[in-house]
Amino acid sequence: MDTVRLFANWAWDNHPSPDVAPEICLPIFGGTTTSLASVPGLLIVMSVPCFLQLLSKAAGMLMILGACLNKAPIVFNLMKSKSAEGMSRVAIYLDLIVNANCAMYGMLEGHPFTAYGENFALYLQTIMIVVLIWNYGGNSKDSSSSLSTSILEKLFVVLVGSAQWILALWKLPSDWNYMLMSSLFPIILYARGLQIMETYRIKHTGANSIVTIGMSLLGVAIRILTTIGEIGFDFPALSIYSLSLSLNVSLCVQYFVYKENTQRFLQAQQQKKEKKE
């Protein structure tokens, strides 16, 4: 019984609609069961709002699990090619800001973890990508040199990242939480725009992966639906997700446009690696 109560509170508590609550969605709490229809045996038919909320929770959990592997193909490509050509350092840095702000906004607004948890997973993976880019060189003009990223630049990124979390979690007034999302409009446009322009300039997608791009595209689309289902029409969150959706579509189109060029680039990098070995 305790396990069922925990599950019910996890799935239906804090929903914006009063029709979706643990005592309504499950009859074991002794409250009203008007939204349930008991049938012979142990089968319980949930109301549509309760069932949709349960689906939203399940989708949120799947998104978090999927996000844990979202950037793995990029990490693999970087380690395999030992080159960061085609990767925009600035775009990756801005991705850190975007993922951190989305995660902090969900925390500060008291949203369920299933509504923003994937941002933590993406944030940690992006940090890994930054480290690899620093190691292999993030400048296409000198992609083989780890010295292409200066110590000053690395220190600046670490300090800004640390200050971002400290200021948002301990100094930002609660009435200004929406600024965490609103401030992302120019950042997302600039970051994704840099990556789109870099791809257009070199005419291949480098270490970028269609698996990551596709997962991001699908994930944002699902997140829009689950945000509406779990939180309601949160305008700051939904506007950012909608913008990200449109830009991910552009990145996906570029992958297929430059697919043959990318294959030739990766083959050339592999041949260079084999010669060195």
NORRA-V312386 format. One record per run of one state. SS is the DSSP state (H for helix, E for strand, C for the rest). FROM is the first residue (numbers start at 1). TO is the last residue. If there is no record, write none. Layout:
ss=SS from=FROM to=TO
ss=SS from=FROM to=TO
This chain:
ss=C from=1 to=1
ss=H from=2 to=12
ss=C from=13 to=21
ss=H from=22 to=25
ss=C from=26 to=26
ss=H from=27 to=29
ss=C from=30 to=36
ss=E from=37 to=38
ss=C from=39 to=43
ss=E from=44 to=45
ss=C from=46 to=47
ss=H from=48 to=67
ss=C from=68 to=71
ss=H from=72 to=81
ss=C from=82 to=88
ss=H from=89 to=108
ss=C from=109 to=112
ss=H from=113 to=115
ss=C from=116 to=116
ss=H from=117 to=136
ss=C from=137 to=139
ss=H from=140 to=142
ss=C from=143 to=145
ss=H from=146 to=148
ss=C from=149 to=150
ss=H from=151 to=170
ss=C from=171 to=173
ss=H from=174 to=176
ss=C from=177 to=177
ss=H from=178 to=182
ss=C from=183 to=183
ss=H from=184 to=202
ss=C from=203 to=209
ss=H from=210 to=230
ss=C from=231 to=234
ss=H from=235 to=257
ss=C from=258 to=258
ss=H from=259 to=276
ss=C from=277 to=277
